[in-house]
Amino acid sequence: MTHYSVASTLPVTWRKATASNPNENCVEFGQLDTTAVVVRDSKDAHGPALAFDATAWQAFVAGIRSGDFPTDN
């Protein structure tokens, strides 16, 4: 995992998560390059971002889809 201190400077097209709630409590993600996905807080576009390699990102998405992470919903 790599940390970037200013997400808005990255050459990324940001997309909001499809499960975003109406209160705007969500994350945005984008493809940094062919090997990394970056994630940031949608409320803080100029704040930090985390970059994950493809294997870590795929494991994270698989965990979400299988219900490994509890939600408030």
Secondary structure, 3 states (H helix, E strand, C coil): CEEECCHHHCCCCCEECCCCCCCCCCEEEEEEECCEEEEEECCCCCCCEEEEEHHHHHHHHHHHHCCCCCCCC
